């Protein structure tokens, strides 16, 4: 099977996705180990923020992404 070359931008995106995945796993593990309202709040907010970063902000195909589109939904030329 032939292996395709991955561009550096895609590698950086995958590494960022992996970082957010590890972040969510760690904060939820802390929430399971230490059950109180503060760890539950931090785990909930952290999970929601990581989901926002992965699905909306870092997604080049999402028009709500402030990283790739302006407030009108037009692509930003960098």
N, C-alpha and C positions, 0 to 999 in steps of 0.2 A: 504494500500500500504506500502510495506516494504521500509524503508529508508536505503540507503547504507552509510557505513562509508567512510569518505573522509580522505585521508592521509594528514599529515601536510604539505608536500611539495606541494600538489595540492592546499591546502588552501592558502599557501603563494603565489602561482602563481596567484590565483584568486584575492587575495588582491592587488597584483601588477598591474594586469589588471584593476581593479577598480580604482586604484590611477591614472593610465595613462588616463583613461576615464574622470575622474574628472578634471585632468590637461587640457585636450583638451577642455572640455566644458567651463572651466573658462577663458582660454586665448582667445577662440573664442567669448565669451560673452564680454570680455574687448574690443576686436576688433570691435564688433558691436556697443558698447556704445561710444567708442572714435575712430572715423574714421580719421586716419591719416596714413601716410606711415610707421611710426615706429611700430604702433600697428599691422598693416597688416603684416609687415615683421616678427614680433615676433610670431604672430599667425600662419603664414605659416610655419616657420621653426620649431616651437614647435610641430605643428601637424604632420609634416613629421618625426621629431625625435621620437615622441611617436609611430607612426605607425611602424617605424623601430624597436623600442624596443619590441613591441608586436609581430610583424610578424616574424622578423628575429632573434634578439638577445636572447630573452627570450623563444623562441620556441625550445624545445628539439628535435623535429622531423626535424628541418631545418638544413641541412648540412653547410649552410653559417653562422650558429651561432658560434661566437667565444667563447661563454660561454660553449658550450657542445662539440665542434669539433675543431681540430687543423686546420692549414692552408691547409692540404692535404685532409681534409674531414674525418679523422679518429676520433673515439670517444675519448674524454679525460677521463682518469681514475682519479677520485678524491679520 
